Structures are given as structure tokens and as C-alpha cells.
Amino acid sequence: MARVNENYLKLPGSYLFSEIGRRVRDFSAQNPEAEIIRLGIGDVTLPIAPAIIEAMHKAVDEMGEKETFRGYAPDLGYDFLRNAIAENDYKSRGCDISADEIFVSDGAKCDCSNIQEIFSADSRIAVCDPVYPVYVDSNVMAGRCGEYDPEKQLWSNVIYMPCTAGNGFSPEFPKENPDLIYLCFPNNPTGATITRSRLQEWVDYANKTGAIILYDAAYEAYISQPDIPHSIYECDGARSCAIEFRSFSKNAGFTGVRLGFTVIPKELEADGVKVHPLWARRHGTKYNGAPYIIQRAGEAVYSEEGKKQLREQVSYYMNNAKCIYEGLRAAGYTVSGGENAPYIWLKTPDNMTSWEFFDYLLKRVNIVGTPGSGFGPSGEGYFRLTAFGTYENTVKAIERIKNMD
Ligand SMILES: Cc1ncc(COP(=O)(O)O)c(C=O)c1O
């Protein structure tokens, strides 16, 4: 008889964004005249940059000609894109990463959820709290997280690293030694960043304990300060303890286009076994390559025109972040993030819970954000706003919040 993977049944229901959607729909139905501004989900609003659209059009035309048509893409990505990534994202920052250590995919969500497959079923994982939910859920599906305690919102076999105002939203080393450590900087949801020297300490810690750091750098394009690393490979010794995930979603507006990549250095080992060939094997077996047209779009991200246009997009969103950050501060809120990240993390006023503040903001000023508790228990009492809205809506939203009595 067919049986399901019972680990799926352990996953708590009502995913954060479906609950938000439900509350917004109910409110809209009762208040059809309300002009709702959505600063909740981290999805981009600007159209794809012209240099990238041009590259896509050209690639579409190539697919329509006998001489230039392409079938299956190479499993690990076309050389033109892997070379552009190695050159622009790594060599130009002094990171020793070669094109054949880059695995092109259709986004970071798949990669950071699939990576756990190549590690032992009894690996202990450590995650920040609050956290991007995908890291934990993918390990739950694989049966690694033990049992869920709905009261505490914690899994029995996960090592949590609380990120609170007390530690500047930067995790401390866990008391027990994990095997796999998920780190994400600039962080979703807190918008916190990590300095190069602190990340170096994590790299040293992982090398000493034999752990592997799974480093999610999906928001690196939003960094402007020089002491904040864009890649973990800016740290000495990271090649022997770190895997890095990158996404084109937020740095190039590809949330609907889909492109990302994972970097695995060739010398990286888990208990004496090389990891690079295992991920290559997995990729080759379970994935048939990102589409040619999209990989050409990705290549255009690194063209001179593409870089210039994308710098403008990032500045547009970071201008929104500044508007939210400064506006909330002026209105008396305690705010962090938003300086090298497109997320603003604010303390809810008057000891409201995150969901109470969600309802309050929706009802009073028709603004949708994301309750911090949806990302983990240490997110309780916090709220996330994103800078990915339009400038007009962002300004309007902040004015509404400022004018709340
Ligand atoms: C921390 C983090 N990692 C990965 C992703 C997923 O990126 P992609 O769109 O490339 O799948 C997101 C998207 O919101 C994210 O916030």
C-alpha cells in the first residue's frame, strides 16, 4: 500500500503568507473602499531592466532559428554565465572561486531547500531565530528536526540561535556543535548584516568544529558599507567550510524570471568526503538546467549597461528603505535593518504582539506588513516592512503611520 512521507504531516499548517492573505481578504471584503498598501511579501515591483529584456529578446530569436536553436542546457549552467558570475561576483572582490564551482539553478529557494539532501540524515542543523522558514521546513520534510512544539514554536532537534536586540540581531555560537549552520546576511527578516570580522569568526568556528556553513547571500546587492562582506568567500578558510547561495530575484528583479546559483568549492569536505561531486550528481539527476533564454538574461546582469541599470533599481528600493526607516524613527518607533538590506524590522509599540500590530496597522491605516512571530519565536513583538513597494506607496504608507494618533 502506498504511504506518504509522514514527515510532511508534522509541518504546522497555515503558512505565514496564507494567513496574511486571509486576513487581508476578509478586511477588504468588509471595507471595499479601503486603499490597502502592501509592504508585506518581499516581491519586487520594478520591471526588468532594459539591458536584460534586450538580451532575452535576442535569445528568443535565436531559439527560433535552426542555426542557433538550443535544446537542453548543460546541467550545471552555460559557461558564458558561470564565467560571468565567477568574474563579477567573486574574482572582482578578491574571492578565489572558479566557474566550475558554480552551479546555475532556477533560484535560491530550491537550492537552499535541496542542499540538505546530500548530507547525512542525522545531521544536526542550526538556524537563526527568526529565520527564513525554508531552511527548517526542508529539513522537517527530510525527517531531521524531531517533533514540533506548537506552544514554543520550536522543533526538538533543531539548534536555534536567537537573534535579538540584545545581540544586535547577530547570532552567537551555539552551545552544542551543529553539523550544518544556516546563515543569511543581509538577513531576511531582520535586515541585519554581519561584519567581515564577525563572519570570519564563524568561518574559523566551522573549520574548528567540522561544521559546514550554508550561507544565503540572496540580498548581497543591497550592501553599501565596505566592512560588510558580499560573499562568505571574502573570509580566509571559507573554501573548506562554506557553501553559498545566490539569487537573481532581488538584485536583478528576477522573482518571476527565475535564476540563481550555488557555489561549492572543490576542496570542501564533509567528514573526509568531497561535497562538490555529490551536488553535481544531484543536479545532474534531478535538474535539467535553467532555460537558455533566462541564462542569457542572467549574463546581461553583468554587462556594463545591465550593471548600471541594476544599480539604479537597488538605489530605488534603498531609497524606499530609507524613507521607511527614517519615517518610523521620526514617529517614535524602534527600528533596525534597512541600511544595507531591503527589510526594516521594527519593534511593535505598547507591547503588542506581532499579529496584534498586524491587525492594528491593517485596520487603522490599511497597511499590510509581516508579523515577526511568523519567522520564529524570537520574532514575537517585531514586524517586518519591505522596501520593494513603489516609492509612491511607500511614502503614502509612512505618512499614514506618522499621522496615526
Ligand atoms: C533569504 C532568502 N533566500 C532565498 C530566497 C529565494 O530566492 P529565489 O527567488 O531565488 O528562489 C529568498 C526569497 O525571498 C530569501 O528571502
The ligand as an ORCA input file, in Angstrom:
! r2SCAN-3c Opt
* xyz 0 1
  C      16.724     34.607      2.447
  C      16.172     34.182      1.142
  N      16.758     33.198      0.470
  C      16.274     32.768     -0.705
  C      15.153     33.337     -1.253
  C      14.583     32.764     -2.523
  O      15.105     33.308     -3.638
  P      14.671     32.839     -5.086
  O      13.609     33.765     -5.562
  O      15.949     32.910     -5.877
  O      14.173     31.427     -5.031
  C      14.506     34.380     -0.606
  C      13.306     34.976     -1.193
  O      12.526     35.665     -0.620
  C      15.022     34.808      0.632
  O      14.426     35.779      1.335
*
